Amino acid sequence: MARSIISQSNATAYAQNVGHPFIYQNYAAGEQAVFQSYGAKNLERLRGTSKKYEPDRVWQSLQPGHFKLF
């Protein structure tokens, strides 16, 4: 039911030209592309930072939760 409400709300917002691609992580559902909603340039910056400071991806692998920067 919640997913249906979100989907319908987004469709209505975009139909009225007031939709925005940004998805706030704390309110996002597991299947939503949170990091991709930040934009291509920001996503690449995040991935670059992740590769620089966590090349072995331990935090990404062991941290529980929905959203990973893979």
C-alpha positions as CSV (number, residue, x, y, z in Angstrom):
1,M,0.0,0.0,0.0
2,A,2.8,2.4,0.9
3,R,4.7,1.7,-2.3
4,S,1.5,2.4,-4.3
5,I,1.0,5.7,-2.6
6,I,4.6,6.7,-3.3
7,S,4.4,5.6,-6.9
8,Q,1.1,7.5,-7.4
9,S,2.4,10.6,-5.7
10,N,5.6,10.7,-7.8
11,A,3.5,10.2,-11.0
12,T,1.2,13.0,-10.0
13,A,4.1,15.3,-9.2
14,Y,5.9,14.7,-12.5
15,A,2.6,15.1,-14.4
16,Q,2.3,18.6,-12.8
17,N,6.0,19.4,-13.5
18,V,6.9,19.6,-9.8
19,G,8.6,16.2,-9.5
20,H,12.2,16.0,-8.5
21,P,14.5,13.0,-8.9
22,F,16.2,13.3,-5.5
23,I,15.2,10.6,-3.0
24,Y,15.9,11.2,0.7
25,Q,17.6,8.1,2.0
26,N,15.8,8.0,5.3
27,Y,12.4,7.9,3.6
28,A,13.4,5.6,0.7
29,A,12.2,2.1,0.2
30,G,14.8,-0.6,-0.4
31,E,14.1,-0.9,-4.1
32,Q,14.6,2.8,-4.8
33,A,17.9,4.0,-6.4
34,V,18.9,6.5,-3.7
35,F,22.5,7.2,-4.8
36,Q,21.5,7.4,-8.5
37,S,19.0,10.2,-7.6
38,Y,22.0,12.4,-6.5
39,G,23.0,12.8,-10.2
40,A,25.7,11.2,-12.2
41,K,28.4,13.7,-11.2
42,N,27.7,13.3,-7.5
43,L,27.4,9.5,-7.8
44,E,30.9,9.3,-9.4
45,R,32.3,11.5,-6.7
46,L,30.8,9.2,-4.0
47,R,32.2,6.1,-5.8
48,G,35.7,7.8,-6.1
49,T,35.7,8.6,-2.4
50,S,34.7,5.1,-1.5
51,K,37.5,3.6,-3.7
52,K,40.0,6.0,-2.2
53,Y,39.2,5.5,1.5
54,E,37.7,2.0,1.5
55,P,39.3,0.0,-1.4
56,D,38.5,-3.4,0.1
57,R,34.8,-2.4,0.5
58,V,34.6,-3.9,4.0
59,W,32.2,-1.3,5.2
60,Q,29.9,-1.7,2.2
61,S,29.9,-5.5,2.7
62,L,29.5,-5.8,6.4
63,Q,27.2,-2.8,7.2
64,P,23.6,-3.9,7.5
65,G,20.9,-1.9,5.7
66,H,19.4,-1.2,2.3
67,F,21.6,1.2,0.5
68,K,25.1,0.3,-0.6
69,L,27.4,2.3,-2.9
70,F,28.2,-0.5,-5.3
